[in-house]
Amino acid sequence: MKEILEEAAKLVSESAGCSAEKAAETTELSKVSDIASTIAFELAKEKKKNPAEIAKEITGKIKKNKNFSRIEAQGPYINFYFSDEFYADALKKMLKEKKKFGKGKKKGKQMMVEYFHANTHKGVHIGHIRTASLGESVSRILSFSGNKVIRANYQGDIGPHVAKCLWGFINLYKEHEPEEKKGVWLGKVYSEASKKIKDNEKLEKEVQDINLKLYSGDKRITEMWKKTRQWCLDDFEKFYREFGIRYDEFYFESQTEKVGKKVALELLKKGIAKKDQGAVIMDLKDDDLGVFVLLTKEGYPLYSAKDLGLAKMKFEKYELDKSIHVVGKEQEFYFNQLFKTFEKAGMEKAAEASYHLIYELVMLPEGKMSSREGTMVLYEDLKEKLMEISKDEIKKRHEDWNEKKINETALMITLAAIKFSMLRRESNRTITFEWEQALSLEGDTGPYLQYAYVRTNGILKKAKYKEKINSKYSFTDDEKKLIKRIYSLPEIIRHSASSLSPHVLCEYLLDLSSDLNRFYTTSKVITAEKKEERETRLGIVAATNLILANGLNLLGIETPEVM
């Protein structure tokens, strides 16, 4: 669509005698026609003439073009209508480029997307699923758009939450461990320990003692920490493989704390940071950002100092044009403090490149969740519940399938339901996760889009389709509408990439599926009476199949062959 818009703008520019830039600024896709130019409004100011007269004069000078069936003035607007040849060429282009259709040229830009951030010794819950889904989709879209993307994961593997979990492991379970899913189990231990310790000063003191021992390198606690930490990392690896995400870099708080403490002390030495009641702080009150504490009075680095260490490590290794932090809304003020500290600390690259991609909470119909209170829905529990529903539905439809095929397909459908639910809304909007609605084959869901793909796949297999598009074919209005929709994928990807908004792609795919259903209603495909109708409509189905697969892949959603 970008190319055809440029072509229309060039025709306007040549006929109106105006600059190419001005013609491009006033030429856009239209719901009334296909493309519309409002150049007449601009020229009317200069020539002091009626814009409708100017539009008519310009239209009369425009040379005939193979991509437009007609170009006409309607009042002050110059309207372009695509020709059948344009639609045929669009189909041919998509079918030829296949998975590369819409792929951007390499831009030479290097971007880091930092997401997931699940702490060890805590469970992977539904909130982590939103950042995992969002971060992975943003990474895929940016990469497809021509950027070099480095996926990073920064995880808390040390600190009070670890001490609390270790306290529970020691005191509630006497250091007895389960045989499998040990990392997932530790998340439940953390919740149990949090409930037990709450408002109990004696037990809170015991947790503090474990935390101090951990930081001081106590042999027994350190060995226990290393062992239980590995349980979590092993379970995380299984999750990454299953969820379809991968990382280029893993950073841990246990790595960044020493670097961060050194940076904080250097800032203190330079007079950029200062001491307040023994703690090392950044005074950001003049910037309406309050006080940013880096080191406690005991000299322990807080998240803030660790993030300074993380930034130092990242920007020393990579020349980043953008460093995107996919982190929840509740951390917005913190990141404003952190980025301002980058600026004041002279960390220019970090200050310029850093961006907080905010996402809102995930709620259940019954309200907010909390891992500390044990009301958080863990990923494993969510997945298993949705898997059971998916398997029951598959068995009803495919009695001849073996257990392996049922499980594989059910997992694809389950993950599609989860991921699309997390990506469907703008990232700055709260999501209320509805269990049954997420799996519906009707409405705004991932499985609904998978089913649209499966349906196109079935038609192409049944027809034994061989790509053949008749350039002389006369397209119907519904065929044109569907082709225009699938041909606009590159523009949608550009928009999604520039705004870091996978929900734009989600909306597009839902609109595409709606247009596809309309096409099925009005257009016979396999049973079309004329050969050229059958071949061309199969071409439309094949192109739609490609676009659905490409679009879903950018959302991190797999496409089953059968459902």
DRENROLO-497753 format. One record per residue (C-alpha): residue number from 0; x, y, z. Coordinates in steps of 0.02 Angstrom, whole numbers, plus 50000, padded with zeros to 5 digits. Layout:
BEGIN
{atom NUM; {X; Y; Z}}
...
This chain:
BEGIN
{atom 0; {50000; 50000; 50000}}
{atom 1; {50146; 50117; 50034}}
{atom 2; {50205; 50099; 49854}}
{atom 3; {50033; 50126; 49779}}
{atom 4; {50008; 50281; 49887}}
{atom 5; {50174; 50349; 49826}}
{atom 6; {50120; 50314; 49647}}
{atom 7; {49956; 50409; 49670}}
{atom 8; {50047; 50554; 49753}}
{atom 9; {50169; 50563; 49608}}
{atom 10; {50026; 50574; 49483}}
{atom 11; {49949; 50715; 49586}}
{atom 12; {50116; 50805; 49601}}
{atom 13; {50149; 50799; 49413}}
{atom 14; {49974; 50859; 49368}}
{atom 15; {49956; 50991; 49503}}
{atom 16; {50132; 51062; 49483}}
{atom 17; {50164; 51048; 49669}}
{atom 18; {50306; 50969; 49766}}
{atom 19; {50311; 50780; 49790}}
{atom 20; {50317; 50808; 49979}}
{atom 21; {50156; 50910; 49980}}
{atom 22; {50068; 50784; 49868}}
{atom 23; {50123; 50641; 49982}}
{atom 24; {50062; 50732; 50138}}
{atom 25; {49889; 50755; 50064}}
{atom 26; {49867; 50581; 49987}}
{atom 27; {49800; 50439; 50094}}
{atom 28; {49693; 50282; 50094}}
{atom 29; {49508; 50319; 50091}}
{atom 30; {49348; 50231; 50144}}
{atom 31; {49248; 50323; 50010}}
{atom 32; {49363; 50276; 49866}}
{atom 33; {49527; 50179; 49878}}
{atom 34; {49646; 50328; 49887}}
{atom 35; {49601; 50511; 49905}}
{atom 36; {49702; 50670; 49884}}
{atom 37; {49657; 50833; 49971}}
{atom 38; {49789; 50935; 49879}}
{atom 39; {49653; 51051; 49812}}
{atom 40; {49624; 51122; 49986}}
{atom 41; {49809; 51168; 50000}}
{atom 42; {49819; 51246; 49826}}
{atom 43; {49655; 51342; 49850}}
{atom 44; {49739; 51446; 49986}}
{atom 45; {49881; 51493; 49868}}
{atom 46; {49778; 51519; 49709}}
{atom 47; {49625; 51591; 49797}}
{atom 48; {49513; 51479; 49694}}
{atom 49; {49373; 51356; 49733}}
{atom 50; {49453; 51190; 49786}}
{atom 51; {49322; 51093; 49687}}
{atom 52; {49376; 51181; 49527}}
{atom 53; {49559; 51146; 49564}}
{atom 54; {49523; 50961; 49597}}
{atom 55; {49431; 50950; 49429}}
{atom 56; {49576; 51035; 49336}}
{atom 57; {49707; 50920; 49413}}
{atom 58; {49604; 50763; 49379}}
{atom 59; {49589; 50812; 49196}}
{atom 60; {49778; 50816; 49180}}
{atom 61; {49817; 50649; 49265}}
{atom 62; {49879; 50518; 49143}}
{atom 63; {49799; 50346; 49135}}
{atom 64; {49881; 50219; 49249}}
{atom 65; {49866; 50029; 49250}}
{atom 66; {49840; 50020; 49439}}
{atom 67; {49685; 50131; 49436}}
{atom 68; {49522; 50094; 49346}}
{atom 69; {49467; 50275; 49364}}
{atom 70; {49522; 50438; 49442}}
{atom 71; {49389; 50569; 49469}}
{atom 72; {49355; 50731; 49561}}
{atom 73; {49215; 50729; 49687}}
{atom 74; {49199; 50905; 49752}}
{atom 75; {49371; 50957; 49820}}
{atom 76; {49433; 50776; 49830}}
{atom 77; {49530; 50680; 49698}}
{atom 78; {49478; 50497; 49713}}
{atom 79; {49576; 50348; 49647}}
{atom 80; {49496; 50176; 49621}}
{atom 81; {49604; 50021; 49604}}
{atom 82; {49596; 49922; 49443}}
{atom 83; {49571; 49734; 49425}}
{atom 84; {49751; 49726; 49366}}
{atom 85; {49807; 49802; 49532}}
{atom 86; {49714; 49669; 49631}}
{atom 87; {49785; 49529; 49522}}
{atom 88; {49963; 49596; 49542}}
{atom 89; {49938; 49615; 49730}}
{atom 90; {49888; 49431; 49744}}
{atom 91; {50036; 49376; 49638}}
{atom 92; {50157; 49478; 49744}}
{atom 93; {50094; 49404; 49908}}
{atom 94; {50095; 49226; 49843}}
{atom 95; {50270; 49249; 49775}}
{atom 96; {50347; 49327; 49932}}
{atom 97; {50255; 49211; 50054}}
{atom 98; {50329; 49229; 50229}}
{atom 99; {50436; 49375; 50173}}
{atom 100; {50286; 49481; 50125}}
{atom 101; {50290; 49640; 50229}}
{atom 102; {50465; 49607; 50296}}
{atom 103; {50563; 49769; 50319}}
{atom 104; {50736; 49805; 50254}}
{atom 105; {50878; 49799; 50378}}
{atom 106; {50888; 49968; 50464}}
{atom 107; {51053; 49949; 50555}}
{atom 108; {50968; 49987; 50721}}
{atom 109; {51002; 49881; 50874}}
{atom 110; {50865; 49865; 51004}}
{atom 111; {50858; 49772; 51168}}
{atom 112; {50689; 49713; 51230}}
{atom 113; {50697; 49667; 51414}}
{atom 114; {50548; 49566; 51473}}
{atom 115; {50474; 49428; 51581}}
{atom 116; {50577; 49467; 51738}}
{atom 117; {50509; 49323; 51841}}
{atom 118; {50601; 49312; 52006}}
{atom 119; {50673; 49146; 52061}}
{atom 120; {50589; 49074; 52217}}
{atom 121; {50421; 49141; 52160}}
{atom 122; {50294; 49064; 52043}}
{atom 123; {50270; 49113; 51860}}
{atom 124; {50097; 49191; 51868}}
{atom 125; {49970; 49268; 51750}}
{atom 126; {50051; 49440; 51766}}
{atom 127; {50216; 49370; 51701}}
{atom 128; {50120; 49298; 51554}}
{atom 129; {50070; 49472; 51498}}
{atom 130; {50249; 49537; 51496}}
{atom 131; {50309; 49375; 51413}}
{atom 132; {50176; 49387; 51278}}
{atom 133; {50201; 49573; 51251}}
{atom 134; {50391; 49568; 51253}}
{atom 135; {50403; 49420; 51133}}
{atom 136; {50278; 49494; 51011}}
{atom 137; {50362; 49665; 51012}}
{atom 138; {50530; 49578; 50983}}
{atom 139; {50461; 49481; 50834}}
{atom 140; {50377; 49634; 50758}}
{atom 141; {50533; 49742; 50777}}
{atom 142; {50643; 49606; 50704}}
{atom 143; {50524; 49577; 50557}}
{atom 144; {50528; 49764; 50526}}
{atom 145; {50716; 49759; 50497}}
{atom 146; {50791; 49794; 50669}}
{atom 147; {50923; 49693; 50758}}
{atom 148; {50836; 49636; 50918}}
{atom 149; {50922; 49573; 51075}}
{atom 150; {50802; 49486; 51195}}
{atom 151; {50852; 49508; 51376}}
{atom 152; {50783; 49443; 51540}}
{atom 153; {50828; 49527; 51706}}
{atom 154; {50780; 49421; 51856}}
{atom 155; {50784; 49444; 52043}}
{atom 156; {50876; 49295; 52115}}
{atom 157; {50928; 49373; 52280}}
{atom 158; {50845; 49481; 52412}}
{atom 159; {50703; 49475; 52540}}
{atom 160; {50586; 49369; 52433}}
{atom 161; {50720; 49234; 52419}}
{atom 162; {50750; 49239; 52606}}
{atom 163; {50564; 49220; 52636}}
{atom 164; {50554; 49068; 52522}}
{atom 165; {50707; 48989; 52602}}
{atom 166; {50628; 49018; 52774}}
{atom 167; {50474; 48923; 52714}}
{atom 168; {50581; 48784; 52641}}
{atom 169; {50673; 48763; 52807}}
{atom 170; {50531; 48789; 52930}}
{atom 171; {50374; 48730; 52840}}
{atom 172; {50447; 48586; 52738}}
{atom 173; {50602; 48539; 52838}}
{atom 174; {50703; 48550; 52675}}
{atom 175; {50604; 48406; 52595}}
{atom 176; {50585; 48432; 52408}}
{atom 177; {50460; 48366; 52279}}
{atom 178; {50513; 48251; 52137}}
{atom 179; {50461; 48367; 51994}}
{atom 180; {50416; 48547; 51953}}
{atom 181; {50522; 48604; 52098}}
{atom 182; {50530; 48785; 52041}}
{atom 183; {50340; 48795; 52027}}
{atom 184; {50327; 48717; 52200}}
{atom 185; {50444; 48849; 52273}}
{atom 186; {50323; 48984; 52214}}
{atom 187; {50189; 48903; 52322}}
{atom 188; {50312; 48889; 52467}}
{atom 189; {50343; 49077; 52452}}
{atom 190; {50155; 49113; 52462}}
{atom 191; {50133; 48998; 52612}}
{atom 192; {50282; 49077; 52700}}
{atom 193; {50218; 49253; 52665}}
{atom 194; {50051; 49214; 52746}}
{atom 195; {50133; 49133; 52896}}
{atom 196; {50257; 49275; 52924}}
{atom 197; {50136; 49420; 52898}}
{atom 198; {50122; 49534; 53050}}
{atom 199; {50235; 49420; 53153}}
{atom 200; {50389; 49519; 53208}}
{atom 201; {50483; 49367; 53271}}
{atom 202; {50466; 49273; 53106}}
{atom 203; {50505; 49429; 53005}}
{atom 204; {50667; 49445; 53104}}
{atom 205; {50709; 49264; 53060}}
{atom 206; {50686; 49305; 52874}}
{atom 207; {50797; 49459; 52892}}
{atom 208; {50932; 49350; 52970}}
{atom 209; {50925; 49230; 52822}}
{atom 210; {50938; 49378; 52703}}
{atom 211; {51092; 49446; 52793}}
{atom 212; {51172; 49273; 52791}}
{atom 213; {51139; 49261; 52605}}
{atom 214; {51222; 49428; 52569}}
{atom 215; {51369; 49389; 52685}}
{atom 216; {51401; 49220; 52600}}
{atom 217; {51351; 49103; 52740}}
{atom 218; {51400; 48929; 52677}}
{atom 219; {51241; 48832; 52720}}
{atom 220; {51120; 48966; 52660}}
{atom 221; {51222; 48999; 52503}}
{atom 222; {51221; 48814; 52456}}
{atom 223; {51033; 48805; 52486}}
{atom 224; {51010; 48963; 52381}}
{atom 225; {51111; 48894; 52236}}
{atom 226; {51018; 48729; 52237}}
{atom 227; {50843; 48805; 52246}}
{atom 228; {50890; 48942; 52122}}
{atom 229; {50936; 48808; 51995}}
{atom 230; {50767; 48723; 52020}}
{atom 231; {50684; 48886; 51968}}
{atom 232; {50799; 48914; 51819}}
{atom 233; {50767; 48737; 51757}}
{atom 234; {50579; 48764; 51766}}
{atom 235; {50597; 48933; 51680}}
{atom 236; {50689; 48848; 51536}}
{atom 237; {50544; 48727; 51514}}
{atom 238; {50425; 48874; 51513}}
{atom 239; {50527; 48967; 51381}}
{atom 240; {50526; 48817; 51265}}
{atom 241; {50342; 48784; 51289}}
{atom 242; {50290; 48967; 51273}}
{atom 243; {50397; 48992; 51118}}
{atom 244; {50514; 49126; 51184}}
{atom 245; {50704; 49134; 51184}}
{atom 246; {50834; 49252; 51255}}
{atom 247; {51002; 49316; 51200}}
{atom 248; {51050; 49383; 51371}}
{atom 249; {51009; 49334; 51550}}
{atom 250; {51048; 49458; 51688}}
{atom 251; {51026; 49425; 51873}}
{atom 252; {51024; 49539; 52024}}
{atom 253; {51162; 49433; 52101}}
{atom 254; {51272; 49489; 51954}}
{atom 255; {51223; 49672; 51948}}
{atom 256; {51228; 49713; 52135}}
{atom 257; {51418; 49731; 52147}}
{atom 258; {51429; 49832; 51986}}
{atom 259; {51282; 49940; 52044}}
{atom 260; {51359; 49971; 52214}}
{atom 261; {51520; 50028; 52132}}
{atom 262; {51425; 50148; 52018}}
{atom 263; {51328; 50218; 52167}}
{atom 264; {51489; 50249; 52265}}
{atom 265; {51568; 50334; 52114}}
{atom 266; {51416; 50449; 52103}}
{atom 267; {51436; 50487; 52288}}
{atom 268; {51621; 50526; 52263}}
{atom 269; {51581; 50645; 52119}}
{atom 270; {51449; 50735; 52221}}
{atom 271; {51308; 50679; 52105}}
{atom 272; {51235; 50568; 52241}}
{atom 273; {51240; 50611; 52426}}
{atom 274; {51221; 50533; 52598}}
{atom 275; {51062; 50550; 52698}}
{atom 276; {51052; 50466; 52870}}
{atom 277; {51189; 50347; 52813}}
{atom 278; {51102; 50295; 52651}}
{atom 279; {51167; 50345; 52478}}
{atom 280; {51031; 50437; 52382}}
{atom 281; {50994; 50536; 52226}}
{atom 282; {50900; 50695; 52271}}
{atom 283; {50775; 50716; 52129}}
{atom 284; {50654; 50832; 52220}}
{atom 285; {50690; 50976; 52100}}
{atom 286; {50629; 50863; 51960}}
{atom 287; {50471; 50817; 52058}}
{atom 288; {50538; 50640; 52076}}
{atom 289; {50574; 50637; 52262}}
{atom 290; {50720; 50540; 52335}}
{atom 291; {50795; 50390; 52246}}
{atom 292; {50886; 50279; 52372}}
{atom 293; {51033; 50183; 52298}}
{atom 294; {51118; 50104; 52450}}
{atom 295; {51048; 50069; 52623}}
{atom 296; {51138; 50137; 52777}}
{atom 297; {51215; 49963; 52795}}
{atom 298; {51286; 49981; 52619}}
{atom 299; {51171; 49856; 52533}}
{atom 300; {51120; 49900; 52353}}
{atom 301; {50933; 49919; 52319}}
{atom 302; {50845; 49887; 52153}}
{atom 303; {50895; 50063; 52099}}
{atom 304; {51083; 50031; 52116}}
{atom 305; {51066; 49859; 52036}}
{atom 306; {50979; 49940; 51887}}
{atom 307; {51125; 50061; 51870}}
{atom 308; {51239; 49910; 51866}}
{atom 309; {51128; 49825; 51738}}
{atom 310; {51133; 49980; 51626}}
{atom 311; {51322; 49988; 51638}}
{atom 312; {51337; 49805; 51588}}
{atom 313; {51214; 49820; 51443}}
{atom 314; {51284; 49979; 51365}}
{atom 315; {51465; 49925; 51383}}
{atom 316; {51427; 49770; 51280}}
{atom 317; {51300; 49837; 51155}}
{atom 318; {51278; 49994; 51051}}
{atom 319; {51092; 50009; 51082}}
{atom 320; {50979; 50128; 50989}}
{atom 321; {50837; 50081; 51104}}
{atom 322; {50826; 49989; 51270}}
{atom 323; {50645; 49940; 51300}}
{atom 324; {50592; 49889; 51475}}
{atom 325; {50427; 49792; 51471}}
{atom 326; {50373; 49821; 51651}}
{atom 327; {50207; 49852; 51739}}
{atom 328; {50121; 50019; 51766}}
{atom 329; {50153; 50015; 51954}}
{atom 330; {50338; 50043; 51917}}
{atom 331; {50311; 50200; 51812}}
{atom 332; {50372; 50323; 51945}}
{atom 333; {50522; 50212; 51982}}
{atom 334; {50575; 50211; 51799}}
{atom 335; {50555; 50400; 51788}}
{atom 336; {50675; 50411; 51936}}
{atom 337; {50795; 50286; 51857}}
{atom 338; {50800; 50372; 51688}}
{atom 339; {50827; 50542; 51770}}
{atom 340; {50970; 50464; 51869}}
{atom 341; {51048; 50401; 51706}}
{atom 342; {51041; 50580; 51643}}
{atom 343; {51118; 50658; 51800}}
{atom 344; {51249; 50520; 51813}}
{atom 345; {51314; 50558; 51638}}
{atom 346; {51254; 50390; 51572}}
{atom 347; {51203; 50474; 51410}}
{atom 348; {51173; 50319; 51304}}
{atom 349; {51062; 50242; 51436}}
{atom 350; {50967; 50404; 51461}}
{atom 351; {50934; 50426; 51274}}
{atom 352; {50893; 50247; 51230}}
{atom 353; {50792; 50188; 51381}}
{atom 354; {50604; 50172; 51364}}
{atom 355; {50475; 50102; 51484}}
{atom 356; {50343; 50003; 51389}}
{atom 357; {50203; 50003; 51517}}
{atom 358; {50077; 49865; 51537}}
{atom 359; {49931; 49863; 51657}}
{atom 360; {49872; 49731; 51780}}
{atom 361; {49791; 49567; 51735}}
{atom 362; {49636; 49540; 51841}}
{atom 363; {49516; 49397; 51868}}
{atom 364; {49328; 49433; 51876}}
{atom 365; {49341; 49414; 52065}}
{atom 366; {49474; 49550; 52080}}
{atom 367; {49660; 49588; 52096}}
{atom 368; {49786; 49449; 52128}}
{atom 369; {49937; 49442; 52242}}
{atom 370; {50081; 49316; 52247}}
{atom 371; {50115; 49364; 52427}}
{atom 372; {49937; 49328; 52479}}
{atom 373; {49932; 49168; 52377}}
{atom 374; {49788; 49231; 52269}}
{atom 375; {49892; 49239; 52110}}
{atom 376; {49846; 49121; 51967}}
{atom 377; {50004; 49024; 51924}}
{atom 378; {50044; 48989; 51742}}
{atom 379; {50046; 48800; 51770}}
{atom 380; {49872; 48803; 51849}}
{atom 381; {49804; 48918; 51713}}
{atom 382; {49877; 48810; 51575}}
{atom 383; {49814; 48647; 51648}}
{atom 384; {49637; 48713; 51670}}
{atom 385; {49630; 48777; 51490}}
{atom 386; {49713; 48618; 51425}}
{atom 387; {49577; 48510; 51501}}
{atom 388; {49441; 48613; 51418}}
{atom 389; {49534; 48609; 51251}}
{atom 390; {49562; 48420; 51257}}
{atom 391; {49379; 48387; 51295}}
{atom 392; {49327; 48488; 51143}}
{atom 393; {49456; 48405; 51029}}
{atom 394; {49401; 48230; 51082}}
{atom 395; {49221; 48273; 51035}}
{atom 396; {49276; 48321; 50860}}
{atom 397; {49415; 48192; 50830}}
{atom 398; {49379; 48024; 50909}}
{atom 399; {49515; 47943; 50802}}
{atom 400; {49658; 48054; 50865}}
{atom 401; {49791; 47979; 50978}}
{atom 402; {49837; 48057; 51145}}
{atom 403; {49996; 48138; 51079}}
{atom 404; {49906; 48231; 50940}}
{atom 405; {49767; 48284; 51059}}
{atom 406; {49893; 48354; 51184}}
{atom 407; {49997; 48445; 51052}}
{atom 408; {49844; 48527; 50974}}
{atom 409; {49768; 48568; 51143}}
{atom 410; {49929; 48655; 51195}}
{atom 411; {49932; 48760; 51035}}
{atom 412; {49751; 48813; 51064}}
{atom 413; {49781; 48847; 51249}}
{atom 414; {49934; 48955; 51217}}
{atom 415; {49841; 49048; 51079}}
{atom 416; {49699; 49084; 51201}}
{atom 417; {49819; 49147; 51335}}
{atom 418; {49932; 49251; 51222}}
{atom 419; {49794; 49334; 51121}}
{atom 420; {49702; 49379; 51282}}
{atom 421; {49862; 49467; 51340}}
{atom 422; {49893; 49557; 51174}}
{atom 423; {49716; 49599; 51119}}
{atom 424; {49704; 49757; 51225}}
{atom 425; {49818; 49908; 51226}}
{atom 426; {49961; 49874; 51346}}
{atom 427; {49910; 50021; 51458}}
{atom 428; {49736; 49948; 51487}}
{atom 429; {49690; 49826; 51626}}
{atom 430; {49642; 49652; 51569}}
{atom 431; {49508; 49548; 51652}}
{atom 432; {49546; 49368; 51606}}
{atom 433; {49390; 49267; 51568}}
{atom 434; {49429; 49080; 51564}}
{atom 435; {49294; 49014; 51446}}
{atom 436; {49288; 49168; 51333}}
{atom 437; {49476; 49153; 51298}}
{atom 438; {49451; 48981; 51218}}
{atom 439; {49298; 49024; 51112}}
{atom 440; {49303; 48986; 50926}}
{atom 441; {49189; 49134; 50902}}
{atom 442; {49229; 49314; 50940}}
{atom 443; {49390; 49405; 50979}}
{atom 444; {49504; 49260; 51028}}
{atom 445; {49664; 49173; 50976}}
{atom 446; {49577; 49007; 50941}}
{atom 447; {49453; 49098; 50828}}
{atom 448; {49600; 49161; 50722}}
{atom 449; {49679; 48989; 50723}}
{atom 450; {49514; 48918; 50660}}
{atom 451; {49511; 49047; 50519}}
{atom 452; {49683; 48985; 50467}}
{atom 453; {49634; 48801; 50482}}
{atom 454; {49481; 48834; 50373}}
{atom 455; {49586; 48912; 50234}}
{atom 456; {49708; 48768; 50250}}
{atom 457; {49569; 48640; 50229}}
{atom 458; {49504; 48724; 50071}}
{atom 459; {49677; 48729; 49991}}
{atom 460; {49711; 48545; 50032}}
{atom 461; {49542; 48489; 49969}}
{atom 462; {49561; 48587; 49807}}
{atom 463; {49744; 48535; 49782}}
{atom 464; {49778; 48718; 49742}}
{atom 465; {49915; 48768; 49619}}
{atom 466; {49952; 48954; 49614}}
{atom 467; {49873; 49031; 49460}}
{atom 468; {49802; 49208; 49451}}
{atom 469; {49712; 49272; 49297}}
{atom 470; {49764; 49453; 49264}}
{atom 471; {49605; 49486; 49165}}
{atom 472; {49488; 49430; 49303}}
{atom 473; {49348; 49549; 49357}}
{atom 474; {49348; 49554; 49548}}
{atom 475; {49189; 49571; 49651}}
{atom 476; {49173; 49700; 49791}}
{atom 477; {49197; 49570; 49929}}
{atom 478; {49350; 49498; 49842}}
{atom 479; {49423; 49673; 49826}}
{atom 480; {49390; 49711; 50008}}
{atom 481; {49478; 49553; 50065}}
{atom 482; {49628; 49579; 49950}}
{atom 483; {49647; 49759; 50009}}
{atom 484; {49644; 49698; 50187}}
{atom 485; {49777; 49564; 50167}}
{atom 486; {49884; 49679; 50059}}
{atom 487; {49889; 49808; 50198}}
{atom 488; {49987; 49694; 50317}}
{atom 489; {50152; 49788; 50290}}
{atom 490; {50072; 49952; 50344}}
{atom 491; {49998; 49869; 50498}}
{atom 492; {50168; 49796; 50545}}
{atom 493; {50251; 49966; 50522}}
{atom 494; {50121; 50045; 50636}}
{atom 495; {50138; 49906; 50765}}
{atom 496; {50328; 49922; 50764}}
{atom 497; {50335; 50112; 50777}}
{atom 498; {50209; 50115; 50920}}
{atom 499; {50267; 49952; 51003}}
{atom 500; {50085; 49897; 50996}}
{atom 501; {50044; 49715; 50955}}
{atom 502; {49860; 49754; 50987}}
{atom 503; {49858; 49845; 50819}}
{atom 504; {49904; 49681; 50734}}
{atom 505; {49773; 49589; 50838}}
{atom 506; {49636; 49708; 50780}}
{atom 507; {49693; 49689; 50600}}
{atom 508; {49686; 49499; 50607}}
{atom 509; {49511; 49503; 50681}}
{atom 510; {49454; 49621; 50542}}
{atom 511; {49537; 49508; 50415}}
{atom 512; {49445; 49355; 50483}}
{atom 513; {49281; 49451; 50475}}
{atom 514; {49314; 49497; 50292}}
{atom 515; {49359; 49316; 50257}}
{atom 516; {49193; 49256; 50328}}
{atom 517; {49101; 49383; 50220}}
{atom 518; {49197; 49321; 50068}}
{atom 519; {49148; 49140; 50105}}
{atom 520; {48965; 49194; 50117}}
{atom 521; {48959; 49281; 49948}}
{atom 522; {49089; 49187; 49847}}
{atom 523; {49093; 49003; 49802}}
{atom 524; {49271; 48940; 49799}}
{atom 525; {49293; 48754; 49762}}
{atom 526; {49119; 48742; 49684}}
{atom 527; {49135; 48902; 49580}}
{atom 528; {49056; 48877; 49408}}
{atom 529; {49194; 48959; 49305}}
{atom 530; {49374; 48898; 49305}}
{atom 531; {49446; 49074; 49319}}
{atom 532; {49333; 49110; 49468}}
{atom 533; {49389; 48951; 49556}}
{atom 534; {49574; 48981; 49523}}
{atom 535; {49571; 49164; 49574}}
{atom 536; {49467; 49135; 49730}}
{atom 537; {49583; 48994; 49781}}
{atom 538; {49724; 49120; 49758}}
{atom 539; {49634; 49239; 49875}}
{atom 540; {49613; 49100; 50003}}
{atom 541; {49798; 49053; 49986}}
{atom 542; {49855; 49233; 50010}}
{atom 543; {49741; 49251; 50162}}
{atom 544; {49812; 49089; 50231}}
{atom 545; {49989; 49160; 50217}}
{atom 546; {49942; 49326; 50298}}
{atom 547; {49852; 49240; 50443}}
{atom 548; {50004; 49128; 50474}}
{atom 549; {50125; 49275; 50462}}
{atom 550; {50021; 49385; 50576}}
{atom 551; {49991; 49251; 50707}}
{atom 552; {50176; 49207; 50708}}
{atom 553; {50217; 49390; 50748}}
{atom 554; {50102; 49373; 50898}}
{atom 555; {50194; 49216; 50951}}
{atom 556; {50046; 49104; 50907}}
{atom 557; {50067; 48938; 50818}}
{atom 558; {49946; 48880; 50682}}
{atom 559; {49883; 48700; 50694}}
{atom 560; {49843; 48609; 50533}}
{atom 561; {49679; 48542; 50602}}
{atom 562; {49570; 48588; 50752}}
